[in-house]
Amino acid sequence: MRLPRSEALIARAQLSIPGGVNSPVRAFRAVGGAPPFIVRGKGPRIFDADGRHYLDYVCSWGPLLLGHRPPEVVRALEEALAWGTSFGAPTEREVELAEAICECMPSVEMVRLVNSGTEATMSALRLARGFTGRDLVVKFDGCYHGHVDSLLVRAGSGMATLGIADCAGVPTAFADTTIAVPFNSAAAVEQAFQDYDDRIAAVIVEPVAGNMGCVPPAGGFLEALREITRRHGALLIFDEVMTGFRLALGGAQQLYGIRPDLTTLGKVIGGGLPVGAYGGRADIMSKVAPLGPVYQAGTLSGNPLAVSAGLAMLRYLKAHPEVYRQLDQSTAQLAAAAPEGVTVNRSGSMITFFFCAGPVTDYAEALTCDTRRFAAFFHWLLERGIYWPASQFEAAFVSAAHSEEDVARTAAVIREFFAA
């Protein structure tokens, strides 16, 4: 499939942008070919510079739970534009979004708005260290928590896509503050605490991993993390940048019935605009400046456009709980399109087709996938007007804008691939 206008744009972009893209997975290095350059989106579809349109299962990597340009969010943005774009001063909408987050997630008693998921996890780790007086953090192989220096250790997402084990430019001293263990292994976490105990400030985890592909937690795994951290006086941080408000109104912590000490958020709470947040127990959050000694700041944090879009999104989801039932049913229909013997992982509206022989419960198993076969799958879909993540190690997302007909058509195309 040739996309002359998009091919010209990627060639032009490479002269001024590293790799021609502003986030590595967009370059299509793992699947080959030139990425389509997108000019607009509407509902479940995106439209490229060459006049083609696609059913979109990337959904801006998760936040577009209601699809592109939902009327409620567009109205909120138009209203906000009439006031201004940024003040660097408090606004009432910031308070309203903070209250909405706290109401939906009982573990979040206080919250600080930031500008991205990376900023949220970076700030949460600083806070965990400041609160506990400890330095080390336990993370899991294949879990990606943004491009925070100390967390780019056996990370997933684009690093897995590009085959980068550990990131150049990260000082050894930073990496040495991180203990990486296998996902879904409570025994490995126990061993880490036996080895380092009162030096560990926190365990950070994607409660449903989405950056080595979609990998749900094994039964009892999250419960074990809660018990182990509590026993050792460390904090449990749920990175719900991807899962927050997507899997349930209260996030994965509602779905699995676990109450973490801190939570990081992003994506859905911005309604498609750049935003992030971290929050948790009031006694921990009270250590954040200006109340306490843990400093964090941001000129554009809580900007009027992002908070207005996010507030519109959260209010819609609260008023329409049936959205989650629809999303679950649609994603189950896609999962059922795979024949017996094909590994499919899903949680709510997150899904990954893994091209490997056995189950995928951790990063090591994800790395056994046949990435060439995945690339063929990706291009099969793309050529038939279906936009899927361009990496074996990323989750796909279903939106409420995908109709029954859209999902049925996608499932049929997936079945055709496996039958070919």
C-alpha positions in Angstrom: 0.0 0.0 0.0 1.6 3.2 -1.2 0.8 6.5 0.5 2.6 9.1 -1.6 1.7 12.2 0.5 2.5 10.4 3.8 5.8 9.1 2.3 6.7 12.6 1.3 5.8 14.0 4.7 7.9 11.4 6.6 10.9 12.1 4.3 10.5 15.8 5.0 10.0 15.3 8.7 13.3 13.3 9.0 15.2 16.5 8.1 14.0 18.3 11.2 12.7 15.6 13.7 14.7 12.6 14.9 13.4 9.6 12.9 10.7 11.9 11.5 8.4 11.4 14.6 7.9 12.8 18.0 7.4 9.4 19.7 9.4 6.4 18.5 6.6 3.8 17.9 5.0 6.1 15.3 8.0 5.5 13.0 6.7 2.0 12.0 10.3 0.6 12.5 8.9 -2.6 14.0 6.5 -3.3 11.1 8.0 -1.6 8.1 6.6 0.9 5.7 5.8 4.6 6.0 3.3 5.7 8.7 0.2 7.4 7.4 0.1 11.1 8.4 -3.3 11.8 10.0 -5.2 15.0 9.1 -8.4 14.5 11.2 -10.5 12.1 13.2 -14.2 11.7 13.7 -15.9 9.1 15.8 -14.2 5.7 15.4 -12.2 6.8 12.3 -9.1 8.7 11.4 -8.3 10.1 7.9 -4.9 10.4 6.4 -3.1 12.9 4.1 -3.7 10.5 1.1 -7.5 10.5 1.5 -7.7 7.0 3.1 -9.7 6.4 6.3 -9.3 3.8 9.0 -11.2 2.3 11.9 -8.9 3.5 14.8 -7.9 1.0 17.5 -5.0 3.1 18.7 -7.3 5.8 20.1 -4.3 8.1 20.7 -2.9 5.2 22.8 -5.9 5.0 25.1 -7.4 8.3 26.0 -10.1 8.5 23.3 -12.6 6.3 25.2 -15.5 8.0 23.4 -13.7 8.2 20.0 -12.5 11.3 18.1 -14.2 14.7 18.7 -17.1 13.5 21.0 -19.6 16.4 21.1 -19.4 16.7 24.9 -15.6 17.3 24.8 -15.7 19.6 21.8 -18.3 21.8 23.5 -16.2 22.0 26.6 -13.1 23.0 24.6 -15.0 25.7 22.7 -16.3 27.1 26.0 -12.8 27.0 27.5 -11.2 28.8 24.5 -13.5 31.7 25.1 -11.8 32.2 28.5 -8.2 31.7 27.5 -5.6 28.9 27.1 -3.3 29.3 30.1 -3.1 31.6 33.1 -0.4 30.1 35.4 -2.9 30.7 38.2 -5.7 28.7 39.9 -9.0 28.2 38.1 -12.3 26.7 39.4 -12.2 23.9 36.8 -9.0 22.6 38.2 -10.8 22.1 41.5 -13.7 20.5 39.8 -11.5 18.0 38.0 -9.6 17.2 41.2 -12.9 16.6 43.0 -14.2 14.4 40.2 -11.0 12.2 40.3 -11.2 11.9 44.1 -14.9 11.0 44.0 -14.3 8.2 41.4 -11.2 6.8 43.1 -11.6 6.5 46.8 -7.8 5.8 47.3 -7.1 9.3 45.9 -7.9 11.6 48.8 -5.8 14.5 47.3 -4.5 14.9 43.8 -2.0 17.1 42.0 -2.5 17.8 38.3 0.5 17.7 36.0 1.1 17.6 32.2 1.9 14.0 31.3 1.9 10.5 32.5 5.8 10.6 32.7 5.6 13.7 34.9 3.0 12.0 37.1 5.2 8.9 37.7 8.3 10.9 38.2 6.6 13.0 40.8 5.0 10.1 42.5 8.4 8.4 42.9 9.9 11.5 44.3 7.0 11.8 46.8 7.3 8.1 47.8 11.0 8.6 48.5 10.4 11.9 50.4 7.6 10.3 52.5 9.5 7.1 53.4 13.0 8.4 53.6 14.1 5.5 51.4 15.7 5.5 48.0 15.0 2.2 46.1 12.0 1.4 44.0 10.8 -2.0 42.7 9.4 -2.1 39.2 8.4 -4.9 36.8 10.1 -6.1 33.6 8.1 -4.9 30.6 6.1 -2.2 32.6 6.6 1.2 31.2 6.2 4.3 33.4 7.2 7.0 31.1 10.7 8.1 30.2 11.8 8.7 33.8 15.5 8.0 34.0 15.5 5.6 36.9 12.6 3.6 35.4 14.0 3.0 31.9 15.3 -0.4 33.1 13.9 -3.4 31.2 10.9 -1.2 30.2 8.3 -2.1 27.7 6.5 0.2 25.1 8.8 1.8 22.5 11.9 0.3 24.1 10.6 -3.2 23.6 9.4 -2.3 20.1 12.9 -1.0 19.1 14.8 -3.7 21.0 16.4 -1.3 23.4 17.2 -3.1 26.7 18.3 -0.1 28.7 18.5 3.5 27.7 21.7 5.3 26.9 22.1 8.5 28.8 20.8 7.2 32.1 23.6 7.4 34.7 24.3 4.1 36.4 23.6 5.7 39.8 20.0 6.4 38.6 19.5 2.9 37.3 20.9 1.5 40.5 17.9 2.9 42.5 15.6 0.5 40.6 15.1 -3.2 41.2 13.4 -4.8 38.2 11.6 -8.2 38.8 9.3 -10.3 36.6 5.7 -9.2 36.3 3.2 -11.5 38.1 5.8 -12.8 40.4 5.0 -12.1 44.0 7.9 -14.4 45.0 10.4 -12.1 43.3 9.0 -9.1 45.1 9.3 -11.0 48.4 12.9 -11.7 47.5 13.6 -8.1 46.8 12.4 -7.1 50.2 14.5 -9.8 51.8 17.5 -8.4 50.0 16.9 -4.7 50.5 13.9 -4.4 53.0 14.0 -0.9 54.6 15.8 0.6 51.7 12.7 0.2 49.4 10.5 3.2 49.2 7.8 1.8 46.9 6.7 -0.8 44.4 5.3 0.7 41.2 3.2 -1.4 38.9 0.8 -1.2 36.0 -2.1 -3.2 37.5 -2.9 -4.3 34.0 0.3 -4.1 32.0 -0.3 -2.4 28.6 3.3 -1.8 27.5 4.4 -5.3 26.7 1.1 -5.8 25.1 -1.9 -6.3 27.4 -1.0 -8.6 30.3 -3.6 -8.9 33.1 -2.5 -9.6 36.7 -2.4 -13.2 37.8 -4.9 -14.2 40.5 -3.7 -12.9 43.9 -0.7 -11.0 42.4 -2.0 -7.5 43.2 -3.3 -8.6 46.6 0.2 -9.9 47.4 1.8 -6.6 46.4 -0.6 -4.8 48.7 0.2 -7.1 51.6 4.0 -7.2 51.1 4.4 -3.4 50.8 2.2 -2.8 53.9 4.2 -5.3 55.9 7.5 -3.7 55.0 6.4 -0.1 55.4 6.8 0.7 51.6 4.2 2.4 49.4 2.3 0.7 46.6 1.9 2.9 43.5 -0.6 1.9 40.8 0.4 3.4 37.5 -3.1 3.9 36.0 -2.1 6.3 33.3 -3.4 3.7 30.8 -6.0 1.9 32.9 -7.5 4.8 34.9 -11.1 5.4 33.8 -10.6 3.1 30.8 -11.2 -0.3 32.5 -13.8 1.1 35.0 -14.8 4.5 36.3 -12.6 3.8 39.3 -9.8 2.3 37.2 -8.1 -1.1 37.7 -8.1 -0.6 41.4 -11.9 -0.7 41.4 -11.9 -3.7 39.0 -9.6 -5.7 41.2 -10.6 -4.3 44.6 -7.1 -3.1 45.7 -6.4 0.3 47.4 -2.9 1.6 46.5 -1.2 4.3 48.5 -0.5 6.4 45.4 -2.0 6.4 41.9 -0.7 8.0 38.7 -3.2 9.0 36.0 -3.2 10.5 32.5 -4.8 9.9 29.1 -8.6 9.6 29.7 -8.6 12.4 32.4 -7.5 14.8 29.6 -10.2 13.8 27.2 -7.6 13.7 24.4 -5.4 16.7 25.6 -2.1 16.4 27.4 -2.6 16.0 31.1 -1.5 13.8 34.0 -2.1 13.5 37.7 -0.8 11.8 40.8 -2.7 11.4 44.0 -3.3 9.2 47.0 -3.6 9.2 50.8 -3.9 12.7 52.3 -1.0 12.2 54.7 1.3 11.3 51.8 0.1 14.1 49.5 0.5 16.7 52.3 4.2 16.3 51.8 4.0 18.0 48.4 4.9 21.7 48.3 3.6 24.1 49.3 2.4 22.0 52.2 5.5 20.0 52.6 9.2 19.6 51.5 8.7 17.5 48.3 8.9 20.0 45.5 7.1 19.7 42.2 5.7 22.4 39.9 4.5 23.1 36.4 3.5 26.3 34.6 0.9 24.6 32.4 -0.4 22.2 35.0 -4.2 22.3 35.2 -4.4 24.4 32.1 -8.0 25.4 31.2 -8.3 23.4 27.9 -7.0 20.1 29.4 -9.1 20.3 32.6 -12.2 21.2 30.7 -11.9 18.3 28.3 -11.1 15.9 31.1 -14.0 17.1 33.2 -16.4 16.7 30.3 -15.1 13.1 29.7 -15.4 12.1 33.4 -18.9 13.6 33.8 -20.0 11.7 30.7 -18.6 8.4 31.9 -20.2 8.9 35.3 -23.6 9.6 33.7 -23.3 6.7 31.3 -22.0 3.6 33.1 -23.3 1.4 30.3 -20.3 2.6 28.2 -18.1 0.1 30.1 -20.5 -2.8 29.3 -20.5 -1.9 25.6 -16.7 -1.6 25.5 -16.3 -5.0 27.2 -18.7 -6.7 24.8 -17.0 -5.2 21.7 -13.5 -6.2 22.9 -14.7 -9.7 23.7 -16.0 -10.0 20.1 -12.6 -9.0 18.7 -10.9 -11.5 21.0 -13.2 -14.3 19.8 -12.1 -13.7 16.2 -8.8 -15.5 16.9 -8.7 -19.2 16.3 -7.8 -21.8 18.9 -4.1 -21.8 19.5 -3.6 -18.0 19.1 -2.8 -16.2 22.3 -5.2 -13.3 23.0 -4.9 -11.2 26.2 -7.5 -8.6 27.1 -8.8 -6.7 30.1 -11.9 -4.6 29.5 -11.3 -2.5 26.3 -7.6 -3.3 26.1 -6.5 -6.2 23.9 -3.4 -7.8 22.3 -3.0 -10.6 19.8 0.3 -12.3 20.7 2.0 -14.3 18.0 3.6 -17.0 20.2 2.8 -20.6 21.1 1.9 -20.3 24.7 0.3 -17.9 27.3 1.8 -14.5 27.9 1.9 -13.6 31.6 5.2 -11.6 31.8 7.8 -9.8 29.7 9.9 -12.9 29.0 7.0 -14.7 27.5 6.0 -11.6 25.4 9.5 -11.5 24.0 9.0 -15.0 22.5 6.5 -13.6 20.0 7.1 -13.8 16.2 7.3 -10.1 15.4 7.5 -10.8 11.7 4.1 -12.5 11.8 2.8 -9.6 13.8 4.0 -7.2 11.2 2.1 -9.2 8.5 -1.0 -9.0 10.7 -0.6 -5.3 11.2 -0.3 -4.6 7.4 -3.2 -6.9 6.6 -5.4 -4.8 8.9 -4.0 -1.5 7.6 -4.5 -2.3 4.0 -8.1 -3.1 4.8 -8.7 0.2 6.6 -8.1 -0.8 10.2 -5.5 1.1 12.2 -3.9 -1.1 14.8 -0.9 -0.4 17.1 2.3 -0.7 15.1 4.0 -2.9 17.7 3.6 -6.4 19.1 4.3 -4.9 22.5 1.5 -2.4 22.7 -2.2 -2.8 23.6 -5.0 -1.9 21.2 -8.0 0.0 22.5 -11.7 -0.1 21.6 -13.8 3.1 21.9 -17.5 3.6 22.5 -17.7 5.2 19.1 -17.0 1.8 17.4 -20.4 0.6 16.3 -21.5 -3.1 16.2 -21.0 -3.0 12.5 -17.4 -1.6 12.9 -16.5 -4.3 15.4 -18.1 -7.1 13.3 -16.2 -5.9 10.2 -12.9 -5.8 12.2 -13.5 -9.3 13.6 -14.2 -10.6 10.1 -10.9 -9.1 8.8 -9.0 -10.7 11.7 -10.6 -14.1 11.0 -9.6 -13.7 7.3 -6.0 -13.2 8.3 -5.8 -16.3 10.4 -7.6 -18.3 7.7 -5.3 -17.2 4.9 
